[in-house]
Amino acid sequence: MLESIPIKWRGYSLATLAMLSFTVAILFTKLGLNLTNADFYSLAIWGWGIGMVVATLGFYLPVKSQRTTLVPDLKQHYKFFGIISVLTVINGGTWFYGMSQINGGVVALIDQNVLVWSFLLGALFLGERFSWRQLSAIGLTLLGLGIVSSLKGEVTAIGVLSLLTCGFSIASQSLLIKKYGKPFNALALTFWRGWSMVLASLALSLALGKFTLNIELPALMSVGLAQFFGLFMGRAAYIKAHEYLPMSQLNFLMLGIPVTVLFASTWLLGEPLSSQKLLGAAVMLCGLVWFISRKAKR
């Protein structure tokens, strides 16, 4: 179906799909956490597992072109897939913990710290140059992040630290994808990184005796739907979009996530929409738009 879309619009179509999928993932993950008192890590493992089972049975196994490439791609790129999978376990666990500590609308805003990490890693390892205007834009973004992170009753310090760690892990994955010189199947990478996260997290949880079986069905359905869109649909579209769009344009389109989540979480989840939250969101988004526009011009 993607081949029927003109090349110049494929990247935008994939980025839009990724943005909408990640929005659904955030909203329904937070809803699932609100519907249960179970340990956040157990709920995360259930969500990842349900999402990957649905993706495997509904897409990977029935579609021959995808089924037959899974093992050959793993054999050819096992080191690359392995490193990405380790980073995925880190970003998945820290994201879920941050989600358990912070309201969904605020999570979507703090999640944008990945752009700051991408900028720093790009400057350090990809030879990207930056100007004082870009540094000013990053400073403005950090100011907005500070305003949002100081929201009383909606944010914890450990939750912010978890999301910063998550952002660093995701930016590191983008860096590796950009530096990796060999062509690979984005959907095969999505499959192996997804199952690696499920199995590694389950093994760790069982070893620590923390895994919980007794979780309410509505919470399981909500988080399972969320991770199908976030772990499979959104991540596959985002990885594939790297082939068609520069990082600056791709990251710019991802700025739609906090805007939609901020207002949707107020409407669907009953989260407060305070003036401080709106101010922090406006400052952050202005800084990010300024930075990305300057980077695109350069």
C-alpha positions as CSV (number, residue, x, y, z in Angstrom):
1,M,0.0,0.0,0.0
2,L,2.9,2.3,0.7
3,E,4.2,1.9,-2.8
4,S,1.0,3.5,-4.2
5,I,1.8,6.8,-2.4
6,P,4.1,9.3,-4.2
7,I,7.6,9.2,-2.7
8,K,7.6,12.7,-1.4
9,W,4.4,12.0,0.6
10,R,5.5,8.6,2.0
11,G,7.6,10.1,4.8
12,Y,4.8,12.4,5.8
13,S,2.3,9.6,5.8
14,L,4.5,7.4,7.9
15,A,5.3,10.3,10.3
16,T,1.6,11.1,10.7
17,L,0.8,7.4,11.4
18,A,3.6,7.3,14.0
19,M,2.3,10.5,15.7
20,L,-1.3,9.2,15.9
21,S,-0.1,5.8,17.1
22,F,2.1,7.2,19.9
23,T,-0.7,9.5,21.0
24,V,-3.1,6.5,21.3
25,A,-0.3,4.6,23.2
26,I,0.2,7.4,25.8
27,L,-3.6,7.9,26.4
28,F,-4.5,4.2,26.7
29,T,-1.4,3.4,28.8
30,K,-2.3,6.0,31.3
31,L,-5.9,4.8,31.3
32,G,-4.7,1.3,32.0
33,L,-2.5,2.5,34.9
34,N,-5.5,4.4,36.3
35,L,-7.7,1.2,36.2
36,T,-5.4,-1.0,38.3
37,N,-3.4,-0.9,41.5
38,A,-1.0,-3.6,40.1
39,D,2.7,-3.0,39.9
40,F,3.5,-0.8,36.9
41,Y,6.2,-3.2,35.6
42,S,3.8,-6.1,35.5
43,L,1.3,-4.1,33.6
44,A,4.0,-3.0,31.2
45,I,5.0,-6.6,30.5
46,W,1.4,-7.6,30.0
47,G,0.9,-4.6,27.6
48,W,4.1,-5.4,25.6
49,G,3.2,-9.1,25.5
50,I,-0.4,-8.5,24.3
51,G,0.7,-6.0,21.7
52,M,3.4,-8.2,20.3
53,V,1.1,-11.3,20.3
54,V,-1.5,-9.4,18.3
55,A,1.1,-8.0,15.9
56,T,2.7,-11.4,15.4
57,L,-0.6,-13.4,14.8
58,G,-2.3,-10.6,12.9
59,F,0.6,-9.4,10.7
60,Y,4.0,-11.1,10.9
61,L,2.9,-14.7,10.5
62,P,0.1,-14.3,8.0
63,V,2.1,-12.0,5.6
64,K,4.6,-14.2,3.8
65,S,6.9,-11.3,2.8
66,Q,7.3,-10.4,6.5
67,R,7.4,-13.9,7.9
68,T,10.2,-15.1,5.6
69,T,12.5,-12.1,6.3
70,L,12.5,-12.3,10.1
71,V,15.2,-14.9,10.6
72,P,17.5,-13.9,7.6
73,D,17.4,-10.3,8.8
74,L,18.2,-11.3,12.4
75,K,21.2,-13.4,11.2
76,Q,22.5,-10.6,9.0
77,H,22.1,-7.8,11.5
78,Y,22.1,-9.6,14.9
79,K,24.6,-7.2,16.5
80,F,22.7,-4.1,15.4
81,F,19.4,-5.6,16.4
82,G,20.8,-6.7,19.7
83,I,22.1,-3.2,20.7
84,I,18.8,-1.6,19.6
85,S,16.9,-4.2,21.7
86,V,18.9,-3.5,24.9
87,L,18.2,0.2,24.5
88,T,14.6,-0.7,23.9
89,V,14.4,-2.5,27.2
90,I,15.8,0.6,28.9
91,N,13.5,3.1,27.2
92,G,10.4,0.9,27.7
93,G,10.9,0.4,31.4
94,T,11.8,4.0,32.2
95,W,8.9,5.3,30.1
96,F,6.4,3.1,31.9
97,Y,7.7,4.1,35.3
98,G,7.6,7.8,34.3
99,M,4.0,7.2,33.1
100,S,3.1,5.7,36.5
101,Q,4.5,8.8,38.3
102,I,3.3,11.6,36.0
103,N,0.0,12.6,34.3
104,G,-0.3,11.6,30.6
105,G,-0.4,15.2,29.2
106,V,2.8,16.1,31.1
107,V,4.5,12.9,30.0
108,A,3.9,13.8,26.4
109,L,5.6,17.1,26.9
110,I,8.6,15.8,28.9
111,D,9.0,13.1,26.3
112,Q,10.2,15.8,23.9
113,N,13.5,15.9,25.7
114,V,14.5,13.3,23.1
115,L,15.0,16.2,20.7
116,V,17.6,17.8,23.0
117,W,19.4,14.5,23.3
118,S,19.2,14.0,19.5
119,F,20.8,17.5,19.0
120,L,23.6,16.7,21.5
121,L,24.4,13.3,20.0
122,G,24.2,14.6,16.5
123,A,26.7,17.3,17.3
124,L,29.0,14.9,19.1
125,F,28.9,11.9,16.7
126,L,27.5,13.0,13.4
127,G,29.5,16.2,13.0
128,E,26.4,18.4,13.0
129,R,27.2,22.1,13.6
130,F,25.1,24.4,15.7
131,S,24.7,28.2,16.1
132,W,24.0,30.4,19.0
133,R,20.4,30.7,17.8
134,Q,20.0,26.9,18.1
135,L,21.6,27.0,21.5
136,S,19.1,29.7,22.5
137,A,16.2,27.6,21.2
138,I,17.5,24.6,23.3
139,G,17.7,26.9,26.3
140,L,14.1,28.0,25.7
141,T,13.0,24.4,25.5
142,L,14.8,23.5,28.7
143,L,13.0,26.5,30.4
144,G,9.7,25.1,29.3
145,L,10.7,21.6,30.5
146,G,11.6,23.1,33.9
147,I,8.2,24.8,34.2
148,V,6.4,21.6,33.3
149,S,8.6,19.5,35.6
150,S,7.7,21.7,38.6
151,L,4.0,21.1,38.4
152,K,2.9,20.2,42.0
153,G,0.8,17.1,42.3
154,E,1.3,16.0,38.7
155,V,5.1,15.4,38.6
156,T,7.8,13.7,40.7
157,A,11.5,14.1,40.4
158,I,12.1,10.4,39.9
159,G,9.5,10.4,37.1
160,V,11.2,13.2,35.3
161,L,14.6,11.5,35.6
162,S,13.0,8.3,34.2
163,L,11.7,10.1,31.2
164,L,15.0,11.8,30.6
165,T,16.7,8.4,30.6
166,C,14.0,7.2,28.2
167,G,14.7,10.1,25.9
168,F,18.4,9.5,25.9
169,S,17.8,5.8,25.0
170,I,15.5,6.7,22.1
171,A,17.9,9.3,20.8
172,S,20.7,6.8,20.9
173,Q,18.6,4.4,18.8
174,S,18.1,7.1,16.2
175,L,21.8,7.8,16.2
176,L,22.6,4.1,15.6
177,I,20.0,3.8,12.9
178,K,21.5,6.9,11.1
179,K,25.1,5.6,11.4
180,Y,24.3,2.0,10.5
181,G,25.5,1.6,6.9
182,K,23.6,-1.5,5.9
183,P,20.0,-1.7,4.6
184,F,17.6,-3.5,6.9
185,N,13.9,-4.4,7.2
186,A,12.4,-1.8,9.6
187,L,9.5,-4.2,10.4
188,A,11.9,-7.0,11.2
189,L,13.7,-4.7,13.6
190,T,10.4,-3.8,15.2
191,F,9.5,-7.5,15.7
192,W,12.8,-8.5,17.3
193,R,13.1,-5.4,19.5
194,G,9.5,-5.8,20.6
195,W,9.9,-9.5,21.6
196,S,13.3,-8.8,23.2
197,M,11.7,-6.3,25.4
198,V,8.9,-8.6,26.4
199,L,11.0,-11.7,27.2
200,A,13.9,-9.8,28.8
201,S,11.5,-7.8,31.1
202,L,9.5,-10.9,31.9
203,A,12.7,-12.9,32.9
204,L,13.9,-10.0,35.1
205,S,10.5,-9.6,36.8
206,L,10.2,-13.4,37.4
207,A,13.8,-13.5,38.8
208,L,12.9,-10.7,41.3
209,G,9.5,-12.3,42.1
210,K,7.7,-9.2,41.1
211,F,5.5,-10.4,38.2
212,T,1.7,-10.1,38.9
213,L,-0.9,-12.3,37.2
214,N,-3.9,-10.8,38.8
215,I,-4.7,-7.6,36.8
216,E,-8.1,-6.3,36.0
217,L,-9.3,-7.1,32.5
218,P,-10.2,-3.5,31.5
219,A,-6.6,-2.5,32.4
220,L,-5.1,-5.3,30.4
221,M,-7.3,-4.5,27.3
222,S,-6.4,-0.8,27.6
223,V,-2.6,-1.3,27.9
224,G,-2.6,-4.1,25.3
225,L,-4.2,-1.8,22.8
226,A,-1.8,1.0,23.7
227,Q,1.3,-1.1,23.2
228,F,0.0,-2.6,19.9
229,F,-0.1,1.0,18.6
230,G,3.0,2.2,20.4
231,L,5.4,-0.8,20.3
232,F,4.3,-2.0,16.8
233,M,2.4,0.5,14.6
234,G,4.0,3.7,15.8
235,R,7.6,2.4,16.2
236,A,7.6,0.7,12.8
237,A,6.2,3.8,11.1
238,Y,8.8,6.0,12.9
239,I,11.7,3.8,11.9
240,K,10.6,3.5,8.3
241,A,10.1,7.3,8.1
242,H,13.8,7.8,8.6
243,E,14.3,6.6,5.0
244,Y,12.2,9.4,3.5
245,L,12.5,12.4,5.9
246,P,15.4,14.3,7.4
247,M,15.5,14.1,11.2
248,S,14.6,17.8,11.6
249,Q,11.3,17.3,9.6
250,L,10.5,14.0,11.3
251,N,11.0,15.5,14.8
252,F,9.0,18.5,13.9
253,L,6.0,16.4,13.0
254,M,6.3,14.5,16.3
255,L,5.6,17.8,18.1
256,G,1.9,17.1,17.3
257,I,2.0,14.4,20.0
258,P,2.2,16.6,23.1
259,V,-0.4,19.0,21.7
260,T,-3.0,16.3,21.1
261,V,-2.2,14.3,24.3
262,L,-2.4,17.5,26.4
263,F,-6.0,18.3,25.4
264,A,-7.1,14.7,24.9
265,S,-5.9,13.7,28.4
266,T,-8.0,16.6,29.9
267,W,-11.1,15.4,28.0
268,L,-10.7,11.6,28.3
269,L,-8.8,11.2,31.5
270,G,-10.0,14.2,33.5
271,E,-6.5,15.5,34.0
272,P,-6.3,19.2,35.1
273,L,-5.3,21.8,32.5
274,S,-3.6,24.5,34.5
275,S,-2.1,27.8,33.4
276,Q,1.3,26.6,34.5
277,K,1.0,23.5,32.3
278,L,-0.1,25.6,29.3
279,L,2.7,28.1,29.8
280,G,5.3,25.3,30.1
281,A,3.9,23.6,27.0
282,A,3.9,26.9,25.0
283,V,7.5,27.7,26.0
284,M,8.7,24.2,25.2
285,L,7.0,24.0,21.8
286,C,8.2,27.5,20.8
287,G,11.7,26.5,21.7
288,L,11.5,23.2,19.8
289,V,9.9,24.8,16.7
290,W,12.6,27.5,16.7
291,F,15.4,25.0,17.0
292,I,14.0,22.7,14.3
293,S,13.4,25.6,11.9
294,R,16.9,26.9,12.4
295,K,18.3,23.4,11.9
296,A,16.3,22.9,8.7
297,K,17.6,26.3,7.3
298,R,21.2,25.3,8.1
